[in-house]
Amino acid sequence: MGLKLKIIINPSSGRETARVNIEDMLAYLASQKKLERADIYYTAARYDATNYAKNTNVDEYDYLIAVGGDGTVNEVVTGMLLGGVDIPLAIYTSGTVNDFATINHLPSIPSDFARMLMNPEFKRVDCGKAGDSYFLNVLAGGLMTEVAYTVPSDLKTAFGPAAYWISALKDIPTINKTIPLKITTDDGEYEADAIMFLISNSKSVGGFRKLMTMADLSDGLLDILVVKKMDISDIMPLLGKIVLGDHIHNDNVLYLQSQKFELSTTSDAIITLDVDGEEGPVLPTTVECIKNAVNLIIPGKEDSL
């Protein structure tokens, strides 16, 4: 018997190559006589992927496959958790940044992805929750963090990762604009004038492979990194340390781990958070880690060479 797959795909993702890649992947499975059924659901609007995933009959499928960038994956995971859909999830990378896929070495070549489905390993990974929003990779606030959900889709399609940097340039003059941030954990309270802050379950965020140096996808903890107010002259030295993964003890950085964070601010401004590249809740909010929330398909030994 072959695999029974439910595939949720963002057709505009990956410079619109996602559909071709999926067709090639399915053709490979069929050629190996490993495919029984593939139901494909295309997204056309926000929350489509969430609704498709939420309404999955776990008795009909072996695996659920999310095809798209971090935002599409976020919607699929959200739908699975809201609907109690606990079947293995495969993530096909075709977005602009793909932090979560990168850190898990998930294949992007159709035949490699097909072989992963044929010879899978399974890994239970944690998920973050902020208010009513879930995130598999990162929650962010402050400088540049709204870029992911304000960059037009056609700009992402045309320019790929460069679209983020093009749009982010406008934020540089606001480097001195900070958020008076208060963080409460089980271990204590912390305050900082934050330029930006990130909460993640993954080491790789925003294309920086070592940004969350202590993060572990299955440890039941989330990591928070706060970049404090600093002089412009300190930015490049800090970026250098971030690239090397040698930044968490820098005086301009606050780095913490906890199962739960309570975030608040004394600012009168509305602070909107970014959740896996999409617009999320506003401060104040409580962020917590849901341990072992998702059963992720990763490459088996044959594909990890």
KOLDREN-485344 format. One line per field, with one value per atom (N, C-alpha, C): atom name; residue in one letter; y, x, z. Coordinates in Angstrom, 2 decimals. Layout:
N
a <- c(CA ...)
r <- c(A ...)
north <- c(Y ...)
east <- c(X ...)
up <- c(Z ...)
//
This chain:
305
a <- c(N CA C N CA C N CA C N CA C N CA C N CA C N CA C N CA C N CA C N CA C N CA C N CA C N CA C N CA C N CA C N CA C N CA C N CA C N CA C N CA C N CA C N CA C N CA C N CA C N CA C N CA C N CA C N CA C N CA C N CA C N CA C N CA C N CA C N CA C N CA C N CA C N CA C N CA C N CA C N CA C N CA C N CA C N CA C N CA C N CA C N CA C N CA C N CA C N CA C N CA C N CA C N CA C N CA C N CA C N CA C N CA C N CA C N CA C N CA C N CA C N CA C N CA C N CA C N CA C N CA C N CA C N CA C N CA C N CA C N CA C N CA C N CA C N CA C N CA C N CA C N CA C N CA C N CA C N CA C N CA C N CA C N CA C N CA C N CA C N CA C N CA C N CA C N CA C N CA C N CA C N CA C N CA C N CA C N CA C N CA C N CA C N CA C N CA C N CA C N CA C N CA C N CA C N CA C N CA C N CA C N CA C N CA C N CA C N CA C N CA C N CA C N CA C N CA C N CA C N CA C N CA C N CA C N CA C N CA C N CA C N CA C N CA C N CA C N CA C N CA C N CA C N CA C N CA C N CA C N CA C N CA C N CA C N CA C N CA C N CA C N CA C N CA C N CA C N CA C N CA C N CA C N CA C N CA C N CA C N CA C N CA C N CA C N CA C N CA C N CA C N CA C N CA C N CA C N CA C N CA C N CA C N CA C N CA C N CA C N CA C N CA C N CA C N CA C N CA C N CA C N CA C N CA C N CA C N CA C N CA C N CA C N CA C N CA C N CA C N CA C N CA C N CA C N CA C N CA C N CA C N CA C N CA C N CA C N CA C N CA C N CA C N CA C N CA C N CA C N CA C N CA C N CA C N CA C N CA C N CA C N CA C N CA C N CA C N CA C N CA C N CA C N CA C N CA C N CA C N CA C N CA C N CA C N CA C N CA C N CA C N CA C N CA C N CA C N CA C N CA C N CA C N CA C N CA C N CA C N CA C N CA C N CA C N CA C N CA C N CA C N CA C N CA C N CA C N CA C N CA C N CA C N CA C N CA C N CA C N CA C N CA C N CA C N CA C N CA C N CA C N CA C N CA C N CA C N CA C N CA C N CA C N CA C N CA C N CA C N CA C N CA C N CA C N CA C N CA C N CA C N CA C N CA C N CA C N CA C N CA C N CA C N CA C N CA C N CA C N CA C N CA C N CA C N CA C N CA C N CA C N CA C N CA C N CA C N CA C N CA C N CA C N CA C N CA C N CA C N CA C N CA C N CA C N CA C N CA C N CA C N CA C N CA C N CA C N CA C N CA C N CA C N CA C N CA C N CA C N CA C N CA C N CA C N CA C N CA C N CA C N CA C N CA C N CA C N CA C N CA C)
r <- c(M M M G G G L L L K K K L L L K K K I I I I I I I I I N N N P P P S S S S S S G G G R R R E E E T T T A A A R R R V V V N N N I I I E E E D D D M M M L L L A A A Y Y Y L L L A A A S S S Q Q Q K K K K K K L L L E E E R R R A A A D D D I I I Y Y Y Y Y Y T T T A A A A A A R R R Y Y Y D D D A A A T T T N N N Y Y Y A A A K K K N N N T T T N N N V V V D D D E E E Y Y Y D D D Y Y Y L L L I I I A A A V V V G G G G G G D D D G G G T T T V V V N N N E E E V V V V V V T T T G G G M M M L L L L L L G G G G G G V V V D D D I I I P P P L L L A A A I I I Y Y Y T T T S S S G G G T T T V V V N N N D D D F F F A A A T T T I I I N N N H H H L L L P P P S S S I I I P P P S S S D D D F F F A A A R R R M M M L L L M M M N N N P P P E E E F F F K K K R R R V V V D D D C C C G G G K K K A A A G G G D D D S S S Y Y Y F F F L L L N N N V V V L L L A A A G G G G G G L L L M M M T T T E E E V V V A A A Y Y Y T T T V V V P P P S S S D D D L L L K K K T T T A A A F F F G G G P P P A A A A A A Y Y Y W W W I I I S S S A A A L L L K K K D D D I I I P P P T T T I I I N N N K K K T T T I I I P P P L L L K K K I I I T T T T T T D D D D D D G G G E E E Y Y Y E E E A A A D D D A A A I I I M M M F F F L L L I I I S S S N N N S S S K K K S S S V V V G G G G G G F F F R R R K K K L L L M M M T T T M M M A A A D D D L L L S S S D D D G G G L L L L L L D D D I I I L L L V V V V V V K K K K K K M M M D D D I I I S S S D D D I I I M M M P P P L L L L L L G G G K K K I I I V V V L L L G G G D D D H H H I I I H H H N N N D D D N N N V V V L L L Y Y Y L L L Q Q Q S S S Q Q Q K K K F F F E E E L L L S S S T T T T T T S S S D D D A A A I I I I I I T T T L L L D D D V V V D D D G G G E E E E E E G G G P P P V V V L L L P P P T T T T T T V V V E E E C C C I I I K K K N N N A A A V V V N N N L L L I I I I I I P P P G G G K K K E E E D D D S S S L L L)
north <- c(-1.20 0.00 1.25 2.25 3.48 4.49 5.64 6.70 7.44 7.85 8.69 10.06 11.07 12.38 13.47 14.37 15.61 16.74 17.48 18.50 19.87 20.77 22.14 23.05 23.76 24.46 25.93 26.79 28.19 28.31 28.47 28.41 29.56 30.65 31.79 31.74 30.72 30.64 30.16 30.57 30.12 30.57 31.86 32.40 31.55 31.03 30.29 28.97 28.36 27.05 25.92 26.25 25.23 24.16 24.58 23.60 22.62 23.13 22.27 21.27 21.75 20.86 19.74 20.08 19.07 18.05 18.50 17.58 16.62 17.15 16.31 15.32 15.78 14.92 13.77 14.08 13.04 12.07 12.59 11.72 10.73 11.20 10.30 9.21 9.58 8.58 7.56 8.04 7.15 6.19 6.71 5.86 4.75 5.00 3.99 3.14 3.37 2.66 2.86 4.07 4.41 5.43 5.69 6.67 6.04 6.14 5.66 6.82 7.94 9.04 10.35 11.41 12.74 13.76 14.33 15.37 16.72 17.61 18.88 20.03 20.87 22.02 23.29 24.15 25.40 26.54 27.35 28.50 29.70 30.51 31.73 32.95 32.74 33.84 33.41 34.39 34.09 33.21 32.28 31.31 30.14 30.13 28.95 27.72 27.87 26.73 26.25 27.20 26.84 26.01 26.45 25.74 24.37 24.29 23.00 22.00 22.46 21.57 21.17 22.13 21.88 20.83 20.81 19.90 18.66 18.11 16.91 15.68 14.69 13.41 12.54 12.33 11.62 10.16 9.62 8.23 8.09 9.22 9.15 9.32 9.83 10.18 9.64 9.36 8.99 10.23 11.21 12.41 13.65 14.75 16.07 16.81 17.46 18.17 19.64 20.50 21.94 22.42 23.11 23.58 25.11 25.76 27.22 27.74 29.01 29.62 29.48 30.23 30.14 30.47 31.43 31.81 30.70 30.00 28.88 27.75 27.44 26.39 26.76 28.03 28.49 28.24 28.55 28.34 26.86 26.01 24.57 24.05 24.43 23.99 24.51 25.77 26.34 25.53 25.19 24.40 23.03 22.40 21.08 21.13 22.14 22.23 22.62 23.52 23.90 22.73 21.90 20.79 19.47 19.46 18.20 17.19 17.67 16.81 16.38 15.15 14.68 13.56 13.95 13.02 13.63 12.83 13.39 14.50 15.53 16.70 16.76 16.91 17.15 18.59 19.24 20.64 20.71 21.18 21.34 22.82 23.08 24.45 25.09 26.20 26.93 28.41 28.87 30.27 31.10 32.29 33.23 33.01 32.66 32.50 31.06 30.45 29.03 28.67 29.43 29.16 27.77 27.40 26.12 24.95 25.03 23.96 23.88 25.03 25.06 24.36 24.67 24.12 22.61 22.10 20.67 19.92 20.63 20.02 19.34 19.97 19.39 19.59 18.57 18.64 19.55 20.19 21.04 20.50 19.48 18.84 17.80 17.81 16.92 15.45 14.90 13.48 13.21 14.15 13.99 14.04 14.94 15.05 13.77 13.24 12.00 10.85 10.77 9.71 9.88 11.13 11.36 10.78 10.96 10.40 8.87 8.32 6.87 6.24 7.00 6.50 7.53 7.78 8.89 8.55 9.58 9.54 10.58 10.40 11.29 11.95 13.23 14.01 14.89 14.68 15.53 16.87 17.97 19.30 20.18 21.14 22.06 23.13 23.82 24.92 26.05 27.28 28.43 28.87 29.53 30.08 31.45 32.45 33.80 34.22 34.30 34.56 33.44 33.75 32.73 32.34 32.84 32.58 31.56 30.63 29.64 30.02 29.59 29.78 28.62 28.16 27.05 27.56 28.79 29.29 30.53 31.65 32.88 33.85 34.51 35.67 36.85 38.00 39.15 40.46 41.45 42.78 43.82 45.02 46.11 46.35 46.91 47.35 46.26 46.56 45.71 44.46 44.16 42.88 42.84 44.01 44.00 43.84 43.83 43.73 42.47 41.34 40.07 40.09 40.76 40.74 42.00 42.97 44.15 44.18 43.32 43.23 42.61 43.26 42.71 41.35 40.47 39.13 39.15 40.11 40.14 40.57 41.39 41.78 40.59 39.78 38.57 37.62 37.46 36.55 37.00 38.30 38.82 38.85 39.22 39.48 38.49 37.59 36.62 37.30 36.78 37.34 38.81 39.27 40.68 41.61 41.11 41.94 42.41 41.56 41.93 43.07 42.96 43.99 45.30 45.22 46.44 47.18 46.43 47.04 47.46 46.77 47.06 48.35 48.77 49.96 51.19 51.27 52.44 52.53 51.42 51.43 51.90 51.96 52.32 53.67 54.72 56.00 55.93 54.86 54.76 53.90 53.78 52.92 53.33 54.60 55.07 54.95 54.46 54.24 52.90 52.94 51.72 51.40 50.17 49.71 49.47 50.16 49.85 48.51 47.47 46.09 45.51 44.86 44.13 42.65 41.81 40.37 39.68 38.87 38.12 36.63 35.92 34.47 33.88 32.55 31.90 32.25 32.67 32.97 34.43 35.31 36.70 37.65 38.95 40.00 40.74 41.14 41.81 42.99 44.07 45.25 45.71 46.23 46.72 47.68 48.71 49.54 48.81 48.14 47.21 47.86 47.70 48.05 47.00 45.74 44.63 43.45 42.51 41.28 40.12 38.94 37.73 36.60 35.83 34.60 33.45 32.44 31.38 30.01 29.02 27.62 27.03 27.85 27.39 28.23 27.63 28.38 29.40 29.05 29.89 30.80 32.12 33.11 34.19 34.53 35.59 35.32 34.04 33.67 33.61 34.05 33.95 32.58 31.70 30.30 30.09 31.04 30.86 31.95 32.51 33.64 33.22 32.10 31.58 30.40 30.70 29.70 28.54 28.75 27.70 27.01 27.40 26.87 25.38 24.68 23.26 23.04 22.39 22.25 21.37 20.61 19.63 19.69 20.84 20.90 21.49 21.87 22.42 23.87 24.52 25.91 26.76 28.03 29.03 29.93 30.48 31.40 32.80 33.80 35.19 35.95 36.72 37.58 39.01 39.89 41.29 42.11 42.90 43.83 45.18 45.65 46.88 48.12 49.25 50.53 50.67 51.11 51.22 52.32 52.69 53.64 52.96 53.73 53.17 52.53 53.09 52.56 51.16 50.75 49.42 48.34 48.76 47.80 46.79 47.27 46.35 45.37 45.81 44.83 43.75 44.16 43.17 42.21 42.72 41.84 40.82 41.25 40.33 39.21 39.55 38.53 37.60 38.16 37.34 36.30 36.71 35.78 34.62 34.92 33.91 33.14 33.59 32.96 33.29 34.47 34.87 36.19 36.25 37.52 37.53 36.37 36.35 36.95 37.13 37.76 39.21 39.72 41.11 42.04 43.19 44.13 44.68 44.64 45.17 44.11 42.93 41.82 41.24 40.92 40.14 38.83 37.72 36.39 35.54 34.98 34.19 32.95 31.94 30.76 30.53 30.13 29.86 29.08 28.39 27.73 28.75 29.87 30.90 32.28 33.22 34.63 35.48 36.40 37.43 38.72 39.27 40.46 41.64 42.76 43.96 45.19 46.34 47.59 48.75 49.79 51.02 52.02 51.64 52.53 52.71 53.91 54.19 53.70 53.41 52.95 51.51 51.15 49.77 48.99 48.01 47.19 45.89 45.77 44.58 43.61 42.34 41.33 40.58 40.13 39.30 37.84 36.99 35.57 34.77 34.23 33.45 34.19 35.50 36.28 36.83 36.63 37.15 38.06 38.98 39.87 39.10 39.34 38.59 39.47 39.04 39.79 41.05 41.84 43.05 42.86 43.69 43.67 44.32 43.84 42.75 41.38 40.38 39.03 38.02 36.82 35.72 34.74 34.38 33.46 32.19 31.05 29.80 28.73 27.76 26.64 25.44 24.88 23.65 22.51 21.69 20.67 19.54 19.11 17.96 18.10 19.30 19.58 18.99 18.88 18.48 17.30 16.31 15.15 15.42 15.88 16.34 15.20 15.15 14.20 14.82 14.12 14.58 13.50 13.85 12.84 11.67 10.47 9.29 9.17 8.15 7.99 7.96 7.39 7.30 8.68 9.72 11.04 12.05 11.62 12.55 12.59 11.91 11.90 13.25)
east <- c(0.83 0.00 0.87 0.43 1.18 0.72 1.36 1.06 -0.21 -0.93 -2.10 -1.76 -1.73 -1.21 -2.27 -2.29 -3.05 -2.04 -2.09 -1.09 -1.76 -1.24 -1.75 -0.65 -0.95 0.10 -0.26 0.71 0.61 1.19 0.37 0.86 1.77 1.76 2.62 3.96 4.17 5.40 6.57 7.78 8.99 9.06 8.69 8.67 7.80 6.73 5.70 6.20 7.21 7.69 7.11 6.33 5.84 5.03 4.14 3.28 4.08 5.07 5.90 6.67 7.21 7.97 7.10 5.88 4.98 4.60 4.36 4.05 5.22 6.44 7.62 7.78 7.52 7.63 6.63 5.40 4.38 4.68 5.22 5.60 6.68 7.61 8.67 8.07 7.16 6.52 5.75 5.05 4.28 5.20 6.33 7.28 7.85 7.89 8.37 7.24 6.01 4.83 4.61 4.83 4.70 3.58 2.77 1.70 0.35 -0.56 -1.93 -2.88 -2.67 -3.63 -2.96 -3.26 -2.75 -3.86 -4.35 -5.37 -4.69 -4.79 -4.08 -5.07 -4.75 -5.57 -4.73 -5.17 -4.45 -5.02 -4.14 -4.60 -4.77 -5.78 -6.02 -6.11 -6.25 -6.39 -5.87 -5.65 -5.19 -6.22 -5.71 -6.48 -6.99 -6.79 -7.17 -6.42 -5.10 -4.29 -4.71 -5.03 -5.49 -6.77 -7.71 -8.99 -8.82 -7.98 -7.73 -7.12 -6.15 -5.48 -6.42 -7.18 -8.10 -9.13 -9.57 -10.62 -10.04 -9.00 -8.36 -8.86 -9.32 -9.71 -8.47 -8.00 -6.73 -6.81 -8.03 -8.17 -8.00 -8.02 -7.93 -6.52 -5.59 -4.27 -3.15 -2.02 -0.82 -0.07 0.07 0.82 0.08 0.35 -0.07 1.18 1.11 2.27 1.94 2.77 2.63 3.66 3.20 4.08 4.01 5.11 5.14 6.21 6.13 7.09 6.67 7.34 7.08 5.63 5.04 3.65 2.67 2.89 2.01 2.13 3.38 3.61 2.93 3.03 2.39 0.88 0.25 -1.20 -1.56 -0.76 -1.04 -0.92 0.15 0.35 -0.78 -1.16 -2.27 -3.54 -3.85 -5.03 -4.97 -3.80 -3.65 -3.90 -3.35 -3.50 -4.93 -5.54 -6.92 -7.88 -7.58 -8.48 -8.11 -7.02 -6.59 -6.14 -5.56 -5.12 -3.68 -3.50 -2.17 -1.71 -1.31 -0.67 0.66 1.61 2.91 2.82 3.63 3.66 4.98 4.91 6.09 6.03 7.19 7.26 8.12 7.50 8.24 8.63 9.92 10.42 10.27 9.51 9.41 9.16 9.41 9.19 10.44 10.45 11.55 12.69 12.38 13.43 13.54 12.42 12.38 13.32 13.28 14.16 13.97 12.73 12.47 12.91 12.67 13.09 14.61 15.26 16.72 17.35 16.87 17.47 17.24 16.20 15.91 16.42 17.16 17.77 16.72 15.57 14.52 14.83 14.65 15.03 14.09 14.66 13.87 13.84 14.66 14.64 13.51 12.65 11.47 11.78 12.79 13.10 13.60 14.37 14.86 13.71 12.77 11.61 10.78 10.61 9.86 10.52 11.84 12.56 12.43 12.36 12.14 10.79 9.76 8.45 8.46 9.28 9.37 10.17 11.13 12.00 12.07 10.95 10.91 11.46 11.89 12.06 11.11 10.74 9.76 10.36 10.08 10.65 9.56 9.28 8.32 8.97 8.35 8.91 7.90 8.43 7.60 7.00 6.01 5.36 5.11 5.25 4.96 3.52 3.00 1.65 1.65 1.11 0.98 -0.48 -1.17 -2.60 -3.29 -3.96 -4.62 -3.79 -2.56 -1.71 -0.63 -0.41 0.65 1.83 3.03 4.17 5.14 5.63 6.58 8.01 8.22 9.58 9.83 9.13 9.52 8.35 8.37 7.52 8.45 8.10 9.01 8.27 8.98 8.42 9.51 9.13 10.09 10.62 11.80 12.42 12.44 11.93 11.99 11.12 10.54 9.84 8.53 7.97 6.74 7.01 8.29 8.64 8.05 8.10 7.67 6.22 5.35 3.94 3.48 4.38 4.00 4.61 5.61 6.17 5.12 4.78 3.79 4.23 3.25 3.57 4.27 3.89 4.52 5.98 6.31 7.71 8.53 7.95 8.63 8.88 7.85 7.97 9.06 9.14 10.09 11.52 11.71 13.06 13.54 12.66 13.08 13.51 14.55 14.98 15.35 15.82 16.20 15.02 13.80 12.62 12.55 12.97 12.94 13.91 15.11 16.12 15.75 15.14 14.69 13.67 12.73 11.68 12.19 13.20 13.71 14.52 15.07 15.92 15.22 13.91 13.18 13.17 13.46 13.41 14.71 15.80 17.09 17.06 16.41 16.38 15.68 14.93 14.21 14.96 16.28 17.08 16.97 16.69 16.59 15.18 14.25 12.89 12.85 12.53 12.58 11.23 11.12 9.94 10.35 9.74 10.02 9.38 10.19 9.70 9.91 8.87 8.96 8.70 9.59 9.49 9.41 8.39 8.24 8.30 9.18 9.29 9.18 9.23 9.20 10.44 11.50 12.76 12.91 12.02 12.16 11.59 11.82 11.37 12.56 12.42 13.50 12.90 13.66 13.21 14.32 13.91 14.89 14.22 14.96 14.53 14.93 13.96 14.26 14.11 15.13 15.00 14.14 14.40 13.61 13.76 12.82 12.92 12.36 12.90 12.53 12.36 11.29 11.09 11.02 11.85 11.95 12.10 11.76 11.96 13.10 13.72 14.70 15.97 17.10 18.35 18.38 17.79 17.84 16.63 16.89 15.83 16.26 15.38 15.68 16.88 17.19 18.35 19.65 19.65 20.84 20.82 21.74 21.70 21.96 22.66 23.05 22.47 21.35 20.82 20.40 19.69 19.27 20.17 21.32 22.37 22.02 21.13 20.80 19.47 18.83 17.49 17.54 16.50 16.33 14.86 14.58 13.21 12.34 12.95 12.18 12.44 12.93 13.29 12.20 11.05 9.97 10.18 11.18 11.50 11.50 11.19 11.37 12.53 13.20 14.32 13.90 14.26 13.99 15.30 15.44 16.60 16.10 16.58 16.21 17.43 17.30 18.36 18.03 18.92 18.67 19.04 18.59 18.94 20.46 21.01 22.46 22.80 24.07 24.55 24.65 24.47 24.57 25.93 26.97 28.33 28.48 27.54 27.63 26.92 26.19 25.38 26.24 27.20 28.01 28.81 29.45 30.14 29.20 27.96 27.00 26.59 26.37 26.03 27.13 28.36 29.48 29.44 29.12 29.02 27.83 26.74 25.57 25.89 26.59 26.97 27.80 28.66 29.53 28.85 27.66 26.97 27.60 28.23 28.95 28.38 27.06 26.41 25.57 25.24 24.23 24.73 26.05 26.57 26.99 26.65 26.95 26.12 26.69 25.98 24.72 24.64 23.47 22.39 22.58 21.66 21.19 19.90 19.36 18.85 19.33 18.97 18.47 17.25 16.64 15.98 15.78 15.01 13.92 12.74 11.65 10.55 9.73 8.55 7.47 7.47 6.45 7.05 6.65 7.03 5.76 5.73 4.69 5.33 4.83 5.40 4.44 4.98 4.17 5.03 4.39 5.11 4.36 5.11 4.49 4.24 4.58 4.38 2.89 2.53 1.15 0.85 1.91 1.75 1.25 0.56 0.12 1.30 1.77 2.91 2.37 2.38 1.90 3.05 2.81 3.84 3.75 4.90 4.99 5.06 4.23 4.21 4.49 5.71 6.11 5.83 6.12 5.99 4.60 3.68 2.33 1.99 1.06 0.64 -0.02 0.46 -0.04 -0.70 -0.66 -1.32 -0.54 -1.10 -0.45 -0.06 0.89 1.24 0.13 -0.11 0.60 0.09 0.94 0.53 1.36 0.85 1.58 2.01 3.28 3.84 4.28 3.85 4.21 4.59 5.34 5.80 4.89 4.41 3.63 4.56 4.93 5.95 5.42 6.27 5.98 4.67 4.38 3.07 2.90 4.00 3.92 4.83 4.32 5.11 5.70 6.94 7.57 8.28 8.11 8.85 10.18 11.27 12.61 13.30 14.38 15.06 15.57 15.36 15.91 17.39 18.00 19.45 19.93 19.13 19.52 19.69 18.89 18.91 19.70 20.36 21.07 22.57 22.99 24.40 24.84)
up <- c(0.00 0.00 0.00 -0.73 -0.79 0.24 0.23 1.19 0.82 1.86 1.70 2.28 1.43 1.80 1.66 2.62 2.49 2.39 1.29 1.00 0.99 1.81 1.86 1.32 0.25 -0.48 -0.73 -0.50 -0.89 -2.29 -3.31 -4.69 -5.08 -4.34 -4.67 -3.97 -3.14 -2.35 -3.20 -2.78 -3.46 -4.90 -5.13 -6.51 -7.42 -6.80 -7.52 -8.12 -7.49 -7.93 -7.10 -6.07 -5.14 -5.85 -6.74 -7.41 -8.26 -8.97 -9.82 -8.96 -7.85 -6.96 -6.41 -6.02 -5.48 -6.55 -7.76 -8.86 -9.10 -9.07 -9.26 -8.11 -6.89 -5.73 -5.81 -6.19 -6.30 -7.44 -8.51 -9.63 -9.20 -8.37 -7.88 -7.00 -6.09 -5.24 -6.08 -7.10 -7.96 -8.72 -9.17 -9.91 -9.04 -7.71 -6.78 -6.19 -6.73 -6.26 -4.75 -4.30 -2.88 -2.63 -3.63 -3.48 -3.77 -2.79 -2.99 -3.26 -2.54 -2.63 -2.23 -2.97 -2.64 -2.88 -1.80 -1.89 -1.68 -2.67 -2.64 -2.41 -1.43 -1.09 -1.29 -2.18 -2.46 -1.62 -1.05 -0.28 -1.20 -0.90 -1.66 -0.76 0.54 1.47 2.84 3.70 5.05 5.76 6.55 7.34 6.52 5.21 4.43 4.91 5.09 5.52 6.91 7.79 9.13 9.06 8.25 8.14 7.49 6.46 5.82 6.80 7.58 8.53 9.67 10.16 11.28 10.92 9.67 9.23 8.55 9.14 8.61 9.37 8.63 9.23 9.34 10.56 10.75 10.32 10.17 9.73 8.22 7.50 6.03 5.51 6.32 5.81 6.70 6.05 6.80 7.28 6.36 6.68 6.19 6.87 6.42 5.95 4.79 4.24 4.07 4.66 4.52 3.51 2.48 1.41 1.35 1.70 1.70 2.64 2.97 3.87 5.32 6.19 7.62 7.96 7.23 7.49 7.19 6.08 5.71 6.72 7.11 8.11 9.42 9.80 11.03 10.98 9.87 9.76 9.85 9.21 9.24 10.68 11.36 12.75 13.64 13.43 14.20 14.01 12.76 12.48 13.12 13.08 13.69 15.19 15.86 17.31 17.69 16.94 17.22 17.02 16.02 15.69 16.33 17.13 17.73 16.71 15.62 14.53 14.80 15.28 15.66 14.73 13.51 12.60 12.19 11.69 11.32 10.29 10.50 9.62 8.88 7.56 6.75 6.23 6.21 5.78 4.52 3.43 2.17 2.03 2.05 2.05 0.68 0.65 -0.62 -0.38 0.84 1.16 0.99 1.62 1.43 2.40 3.65 4.65 5.14 5.59 5.97 7.11 8.20 9.33 9.90 10.15 10.81 9.95 8.66 7.76 7.69 7.70 7.63 8.82 10.01 11.22 11.33 10.65 10.69 9.46 8.60 7.41 6.53 6.38 5.56 4.08 3.27 1.85 1.06 0.03 -0.86 -2.29 -2.58 -3.90 -3.91 -4.92 -4.91 -4.64 -5.30 -5.10 -3.68 -3.12 -1.75 -0.75 -1.01 -0.12 -0.19 -1.39 -1.56 -0.80 -0.88 -0.16 1.35 1.81 3.24 3.67 2.84 3.15 3.11 2.24 2.13 3.26 3.80 4.87 6.00 6.66 7.60 8.98 9.67 11.11 11.69 12.95 13.56 14.79 14.92 16.02 16.62 17.88 18.58 18.90 18.43 18.66 19.40 20.14 20.91 20.00 20.54 19.83 20.82 20.38 21.23 21.06 22.11 22.05 22.71 22.00 22.53 22.40 23.53 23.45 22.72 21.61 20.80 19.58 19.48 18.32 18.65 17.74 17.88 16.98 17.37 16.49 16.64 15.52 15.50 15.56 15.08 14.99 15.85 15.59 16.29 16.47 17.62 17.89 18.06 17.51 17.53 17.71 18.25 18.41 18.30 17.86 17.78 16.39 16.31 15.06 14.01 12.82 11.65 11.72 12.90 13.01 12.25 11.90 11.11 9.63 9.25 7.83 7.20 7.91 7.33 6.89 7.67 7.29 6.57 6.36 5.59 4.20 3.96 2.61 1.68 0.57 -0.36 -0.91 -1.14 -1.63 -2.98 -3.86 -5.17 -5.07 -4.04 -3.84 -3.37 -2.45 -1.99 -3.16 -4.02 -5.15 -6.11 -6.37 -7.35 -6.83 -5.55 -5.05 -3.98 -3.51 -2.53 -1.23 -0.52 0.76 0.68 -0.49 -0.63 -0.37 -0.56 -0.33 1.10 2.03 3.44 3.72 3.16 3.42 2.75 1.55 0.87 1.74 2.28 3.09 4.47 4.98 6.32 6.37 5.25 5.25 5.81 5.63 6.11 7.63 8.32 9.78 10.44 9.68 10.27 10.99 10.45 11.18 12.53 12.80 14.07 15.08 14.92 15.79 17.25 17.53 18.91 19.48 18.68 19.16 19.89 21.17 21.97 22.60 23.09 23.81 25.26 26.22 27.63 27.98 27.95 28.03 29.42 29.94 31.20 30.92 31.40 31.19 32.55 32.73 33.97 33.67 34.38 34.28 35.68 35.77 37.08 37.90 37.21 37.89 38.29 37.83 38.21 37.18 37.41 36.52 35.92 34.67 33.95 33.19 33.11 32.38 31.44 30.27 29.30 28.34 27.91 26.80 25.53 24.91 23.83 22.46 21.63 20.22 19.52 19.88 19.36 20.29 20.21 21.01 20.21 20.46 19.74 20.73 20.56 21.34 20.35 20.57 19.57 20.19 19.38 19.72 18.90 18.06 17.09 17.16 16.89 16.87 15.73 14.59 13.40 13.33 13.27 13.17 12.19 11.25 10.30 9.42 9.24 8.43 9.20 10.48 11.33 12.00 11.61 12.01 13.51 14.17 15.57 16.47 16.07 16.84 18.25 18.34 19.65 20.00 20.54 20.66 21.58 22.54 23.51 23.21 22.12 21.82 21.48 21.90 21.62 21.29 20.18 19.71 20.60 21.49 22.27 23.76 24.27 25.68 26.58 25.99 26.79 27.19 26.60 26.92 25.66 25.83 24.79 25.18 24.17 24.39 23.97 24.78 24.41 24.32 23.25 23.05 22.90 23.76 23.72 23.33 22.27 21.87 22.48 23.36 24.11 23.29 23.77 23.14 23.13 22.00 21.85 20.86 20.85 19.86 18.51 17.46 16.11 15.89 16.51 16.34 16.93 17.79 18.40 17.58 16.54 15.79 15.02 14.26 13.46 14.31 15.41 16.26 16.80 17.16 17.66 16.56 15.34 14.22 13.97 14.10 13.93 14.94 16.19 17.24 16.98 16.46 16.16 15.09 14.06 12.99 13.55 14.51 15.12 16.24 16.66 17.78 19.12 19.21 20.41 20.95 21.08 21.40 22.66 23.22 24.28 25.59 25.73 26.94 26.70 25.52 25.19 26.08 26.47 27.34 26.71 25.38 24.68 24.45 25.04 24.82 26.15 26.23 27.35 26.78 27.35 26.83 27.98 27.83 28.89 28.30 29.15 28.79 29.83 29.38 30.32 29.61 30.40 29.81 29.51 30.28 30.11 30.31 29.45 29.58 29.63 30.57 30.56 30.08 28.98 28.38 28.53 28.95 29.07 28.80 28.66 28.40 29.03 29.38 29.88 28.76 27.53 26.39 26.11 25.69 25.30 23.88 23.15 21.77 21.73 20.66 20.45 19.87 20.59 20.16 19.59 18.27 17.59 17.37 17.66 17.55 16.22 15.76 14.56 15.00 14.41 14.75 13.49 13.40 12.22 10.92 10.92 9.70 9.44 10.39 10.23 11.41 11.19 12.25 13.38 14.62 15.76 16.80 18.08 19.15 19.51 20.41 20.90 22.37 22.83 24.25 25.07 26.29 26.98 26.52 26.70 26.35 27.14 27.23 27.86 26.78 26.82 25.83 26.55 26.06 26.72 25.71 26.20 25.36 25.57 24.45 24.50 24.09 25.05 24.81 23.93 22.99 22.13 21.37 20.92 20.30 18.92 18.16 16.74 16.49 15.74 15.35 13.96 13.93 12.70 11.97 10.65 9.83 9.43 9.71 9.35 8.52 7.82 6.99 7.81 7.29 7.92 7.66 8.17 8.08 6.64 5.76 4.36 3.74 4.19 3.60 4.40 5.49 6.33 6.03 4.95 4.60 4.08)
//
